[in-house]
Every structure is written in structure tokens, then in C-alpha cells.
Amino acid sequence: MRQFVCLAHEVPTTPSFSLDDIAGGAGRLDALCRSLTAALLRSHGIREDVRVHLVLQDELTITVDGGAVRRLNPDERSTAARIKTALEHRDEAIGALPAEPSPGFEVYRRGFEATLDALDDDATLVHLHEDGDPLVDGPLPEHPVFVLSDHGDFTAAERDLLETRADRRARLGPLALHADQAITVAHHALDTDGYAEW
């Protein structure tokens, strides 16, 4: 299982935004949608062994399971509509129990730290950061959880948490990448076993 934790610092936690303004009025929801589709979609298919956790303002987490999700399209607007629908069900999430607005989508009332707490024990937490060591230096994790920030930097609290919880701090190349690009490169590194198999 591959997992991605995408931190969204400005995306609304309520469905009060317009799908006509996902790049501005919805706190760069467009970038989050690109990250979600980069993580789950491949040409003519879905990566069934991938789970994505979208952490909105350290308050809510929308988890999307590639093995269960249906009708996820590659365009940003339809993906934003799926997230908006998930947020319409947020009040159904009670305690540790999620709301399940559609197959493969779950909405939890938990922030970043609680999302990390809920990960499997055998997961390897990888903090993706431009100042990390190259991902392909050393063995690739069997069950990686990659943590990425949105268009903004990690907050001080997020950095402190990752300092204590991450197993590795890794970079994917010599240049800083957008989150969706980083997800694609991480997939490619794992798909090719560190660029060794084609």
C-alpha cells in the first residue's frame, strides 16, 4: 500500500465554495485536486493500492481509497465536486467514525497528527522536502506514506511533528516540484524500483 498525506492549509472545511472559483475562492482547491488525481489515476485506470489523505486546515481529513473509489475523473472541476460532496457530509462524521459520502471517500473529524496516528504500524513515513536526502539513496520503503504540503510551506507545528514522527526526509530531485508533480515522481521511483527496472 502506498499512501499520500496532502496538507491543505487554506481549502475550506465546509462546502460553501463555488466550483467556478476553485483556484481562488476555494483556497487553491485546484492544486489539491491535481494531487489527488496524480496519486490515484494512471492511464485508463486507477491505482488500487493507493490511499490519499487530504488534511484540510488541520481540522478534517478526507481519505480516498483507490481500491474502492468509483468514477474519479482526471479533470479538476469534477474532482472538486467530489470533495465538495464529501464536505456536505462532514456532520455525519462522529468521533472516530467517518462519514462515507460515496464509495472510496471517507470524511474524518481529525487533523494532521490524528491522521498520522491512524496509519498502519508497518508504514514508513517519508517527509517529502526539497532539503531532504535523495529518495533513491538507500532502499525504497515497502509501505510508504509520503507527506506533502500544498502551495505553502509546512507550518512550524507540522515541521516539529514531522521531525519526531518521520522515518525519512527525502527529496525527489534537484528542483522543487509542485505537490502533484512530486506525487508522480514518487510513483515513478517506486514503479521502477529506484529507476532500476523498466
C-alpha positions as CSV (number, residue, x, y, z in Angstrom):
1,M,0.0,0.0,0.0
2,R,1.2,3.5,-0.9
3,Q,-0.2,6.4,0.9
4,F,0.0,10.2,0.5
5,V,-0.9,12.8,3.1
6,C,-1.6,16.1,1.5
7,L,-1.8,19.1,3.8
8,A,-4.2,21.8,2.6
9,H,-3.8,25.0,4.7
10,E,-6.5,27.2,3.0
11,V,-9.0,24.8,1.4
12,P,-12.4,25.4,3.1
13,T,-13.7,22.7,5.6
14,T,-17.3,23.5,4.5
15,P,-18.9,23.1,1.1
16,S,-19.6,26.9,0.8
17,F,-17.3,27.5,-2.1
18,S,-18.1,27.8,-5.8
19,L,-16.9,25.2,-8.3
20,D,-16.3,28.2,-10.6
21,D,-13.5,29.6,-8.4
22,I,-11.5,26.6,-7.1
23,A,-8.2,28.3,-7.7
24,G,-9.1,31.4,-5.7
25,G,-12.2,31.4,-3.5
26,A,-11.7,27.7,-2.5
27,G,-8.1,28.2,-1.2
28,R,-6.3,26.5,-4.1
29,L,-8.5,23.5,-4.1
30,D,-7.3,23.1,-7.7
31,A,-3.9,22.2,-6.5
32,L,-5.3,19.6,-4.1
33,C,-7.4,18.1,-6.8
34,R,-4.3,17.7,-9.0
35,S,-2.6,16.0,-6.2
36,L,-5.5,13.6,-5.6
37,T,-5.7,12.6,-9.3
38,A,-1.9,12.3,-9.6
39,A,-1.9,9.9,-6.7
40,L,-4.8,7.7,-7.8
41,L,-5.1,7.8,-11.6
42,R,-2.9,6.2,-14.3
43,S,-3.6,5.9,-18.0
44,H,-7.1,4.3,-18.3
45,G,-7.2,3.1,-14.7
46,I,-6.9,3.7,-11.0
47,R,-4.1,2.7,-8.7
48,E,-6.0,0.4,-6.4
49,D,-3.1,0.0,-4.0
50,V,-3.1,3.8,-3.1
51,R,-4.8,5.7,-0.3
52,V,-4.8,9.5,-0.1
53,H,-5.4,11.6,3.0
54,L,-6.4,15.2,2.3
55,V,-5.9,17.1,5.6
56,L,-7.9,20.4,5.5
57,Q,-6.8,23.2,7.8
58,D,-5.7,20.6,10.4
59,E,-9.4,20.0,11.2
60,L,-10.9,17.5,8.7
61,T,-9.4,14.6,6.8
62,I,-10.9,13.2,3.6
63,T,-9.5,9.8,2.8
64,V,-9.8,8.4,-0.7
65,D,-9.1,4.7,-1.2
66,G,-8.1,3.7,-4.7
67,G,-9.4,0.2,-4.2
68,A,-12.9,1.4,-3.6
69,V,-13.3,4.7,-5.3
70,R,-15.6,4.8,-8.4
71,R,-16.0,7.4,-11.2
72,L,-13.0,9.5,-10.4
73,N,-12.1,11.6,-13.4
74,P,-8.9,13.5,-14.2
75,D,-10.3,17.0,-14.5
76,E,-10.1,19.4,-11.6
77,R,-13.7,20.5,-11.6
78,S,-15.2,17.1,-11.2
79,T,-12.7,16.1,-8.5
80,A,-13.5,19.4,-6.7
81,A,-17.2,18.4,-6.9
82,R,-16.4,15.1,-5.2
83,I,-14.6,16.9,-2.4
84,K,-17.4,19.3,-2.1
85,T,-19.9,16.4,-1.8
86,A,-17.7,14.9,0.9
87,L,-17.7,18.1,2.8
88,E,-21.5,18.2,2.6
89,H,-21.5,15.0,4.8
90,R,-19.0,16.2,7.3
91,D,-21.6,16.4,10.1
92,E,-22.2,12.7,9.7
93,A,-18.6,12.0,11.0
94,I,-18.8,11.3,14.7
95,G,-15.8,10.7,16.9
96,A,-13.5,8.2,15.2
97,L,-16.3,7.1,12.8
98,P,-16.1,8.6,9.4
99,A,-18.9,9.8,7.1
100,E,-19.0,7.8,3.9
101,P,-20.5,10.0,1.2
102,S,-19.6,7.8,-1.7
103,P,-17.6,4.6,-2.4
104,G,-14.0,5.1,-1.5
105,F,-14.5,8.5,0.2
106,E,-14.4,8.9,3.9
107,V,-14.6,12.1,6.0
108,Y,-13.0,12.2,9.4
109,R,-13.0,14.8,12.1
110,R,-9.3,14.7,12.7
111,G,-6.3,16.8,11.8
112,F,-2.8,16.0,10.8
113,E,-1.5,14.3,14.0
114,A,-4.5,12.2,14.4
115,T,-4.3,11.1,10.7
116,L,-0.7,10.0,11.3
117,D,-1.8,8.2,14.5
118,A,-4.3,6.2,12.4
119,L,-1.7,4.9,9.9
120,D,-0.7,1.2,9.9
121,D,2.2,0.3,12.1
122,D,4.2,-1.1,9.2
123,A,4.0,2.2,7.3
124,T,7.2,4.2,6.6
125,L,6.6,7.9,7.0
126,V,8.5,9.9,4.4
127,H,8.6,13.7,4.7
128,L,9.0,15.0,1.2
129,H,11.0,18.2,1.2
130,E,13.4,19.9,-1.1
131,D,16.1,19.8,1.6
132,G,15.9,16.0,2.2
133,D,18.2,13.3,1.1
134,P,17.6,11.7,-2.4
135,L,14.7,9.2,-2.1
136,V,16.6,6.6,-4.1
137,D,19.6,6.7,-1.7
138,G,19.0,3.6,0.2
139,P,16.2,1.0,0.0
140,L,12.7,2.3,-1.0
141,P,10.0,1.7,1.6
142,E,7.7,-1.2,1.1
143,H,4.7,0.6,2.6
144,P,5.5,4.4,2.2
145,V,3.4,7.2,3.4
146,F,4.6,10.4,1.7
147,V,3.7,13.7,3.4
148,L,3.5,16.8,1.2
149,S,2.4,20.4,1.8
150,D,0.3,22.4,-0.6
151,H,1.5,25.5,-2.4
152,G,2.6,26.9,1.0
153,D,5.3,25.7,3.4
154,F,4.8,23.4,6.3
155,T,3.8,25.2,9.4
156,A,6.2,25.3,12.4
157,A,3.9,22.8,14.2
158,E,3.8,20.5,11.2
159,R,7.6,20.6,10.9
160,D,8.0,19.8,14.6
161,L,5.7,16.9,14.3
162,L,7.4,15.5,11.3
163,E,10.8,15.9,13.0
164,T,9.7,13.5,15.6
165,R,7.5,11.2,13.5
166,A,9.0,10.8,10.1
167,D,11.3,7.9,9.3
168,R,12.9,9.7,6.4
169,R,13.2,13.2,5.0
170,A,13.6,12.8,1.3
171,R,13.7,14.8,-1.9
172,L,12.8,13.7,-5.4
173,G,15.3,15.6,-7.5
174,P,17.4,18.8,-7.6
175,L,14.5,21.2,-8.1
176,A,11.4,21.9,-6.0
177,L,8.3,20.5,-7.5
178,H,4.6,21.1,-7.2
179,A,2.9,18.6,-5.0
180,D,1.1,16.8,-7.8
181,Q,4.4,16.6,-9.7
182,A,6.2,15.2,-6.6
183,I,3.5,12.5,-6.3
184,T,4.0,11.5,-10.0
185,V,7.8,11.3,-9.5
186,A,7.4,9.3,-6.2
187,H,5.2,6.8,-8.0
188,H,7.7,6.5,-10.9
189,A,10.6,5.9,-8.4
190,L,8.6,3.1,-6.8
191,D,7.2,1.7,-10.0
192,T,10.8,1.3,-11.4
193,D,12.4,0.3,-8.0
194,G,14.5,3.4,-7.9
195,Y,14.7,3.8,-11.7
196,A,16.4,0.4,-12.0
197,E,13.6,-1.6,-13.6
198,W,11.6,-0.8,-16.7
